[in-house]
């Protein structure tokens, strides 16, 4: 067992601790910036390897083609969803939406 208080709280060094940096949280913008930088560097490396024909990237090119085609097909529906939800947010009150959905949910639950 410890005899006195000085043995309990022994500092690692004599330097004062800067408390502002001890509990600093990571901002969400820093995370997004890191993700954007990571994607950009990956894309640049992909373009460099593709132009030099160093490795066979035909599988990645096929995946890229399929991904872009699916994204192009889904984009109009995503745009319509964003526009409708924005219009609902601006023009319809929250109370009306809660009342409408509670009525619909009660009718749906009574049906089954």
Secondary structure, DSSP 8 states (H G I E B T S, - for coil): ---SHHHHT--SSSS---HHHHT----HHHHHHHHHHHHHHHHHHHHHHHHHT-S--HHHHHHHHHHHHHHHHHHHHHHHHHHHHHHHHHHS-HHHHHHHHHHHHHHHHHH-
